Amino acid sequence: MSEKFLISGDHNVPTKRHGVRNVLELGGNIAEVLHLSALCPDASVLHLSPTPIPRIELPNQISCSHIPSSDLPRLPYPSSSLDTIRTSTLPSLLPSAQIPALLTECHRVLAPGGTLELRLLDPLPDRKTSGPFLRAWIEVRLLLNLEMSFRCTRPSLLIPQWIQAAGFELRSSASAAWTAGREREREKRGWRAKVGGYRAEGSASASASARNRSMSEALGMARILQVPAANDNQGVIGAYMDEEVAVMVGRELWKDVWGEFVTERKGEEKWWWENAGCVKEALERDTKWSVLTLLAVKPEVQ
């Protein structure tokens, strides 16, 4: 996530944001909304989702609303009325052709200086670390459904450019608290957070180079957290606990974003991590997913 982190012992503690009036969690789940309300204790927290809202008791500062998918990309808020919008499920909310219009709507409802915080996760793991077994499972059980629903299958490459086209300025979501020493420690355990330094791969032609340069500039402002697909140290207390937590969080995020599009088959596992072949291959190849956090700002009125 893009909130500022402070180092407290061995843990990263998100700081509270005071002075924020109106914040919106677009999509996502109730856990995300509760987290946002804890980060912004003085704010009115809005939750807008195309999926049914569970009927549970929530803090008074939280207001949940259901919006039919057919009503998107229009957002039911006045112009310049929100301070922050946060979303982690944008690629699955609506067809990819409508995402630019939704980002334009986000720009409209944010006040000048307001922020759009996005977390992006592709349906497929990093190409260099993924194996044929896992890719085949995802292609058969998920990608076909995404294509039939016209969902974006490469959000980490496309959405950063659409954000800029909507009028936002990308800002670094890094925090100085991510020290080099801690990065080396995490890298040794097989997962790490990077800020910038992303290089898009592609053709060496002039047009491709220009496209990749624009892509790299956009992603250079992102915080990229590489999370392992699997680990074989479940329950081990100590050095591997961070990795186990990262695996669990990565799978839950993947489920939140893409789960509704996974085809269920009678007598077969629901999720790829329940398939022994997928997990075995992920361990052998050290398979990872890259989670991108982007912080976009609506420029102040000149």
PyMOL commands that set and color helices and strands:
alter all, ss='L'
color gray80, all
select helices_A, chain A and resi 30-39+69-71+90-93+96-109+132-148+155-165+180-188+206-219+241-261+272-274+276-285
alter helices_A, ss='H'
color red, helices_A
select strands_A, chain A and resi 5-8+11-14+22-26+44-49+62-66+82-87+110-121+169-171+193-195+223-228+288-297
alter strands_A, ss='S'
color yellow, strands_A
deselect
rebuild
show_as cartoon
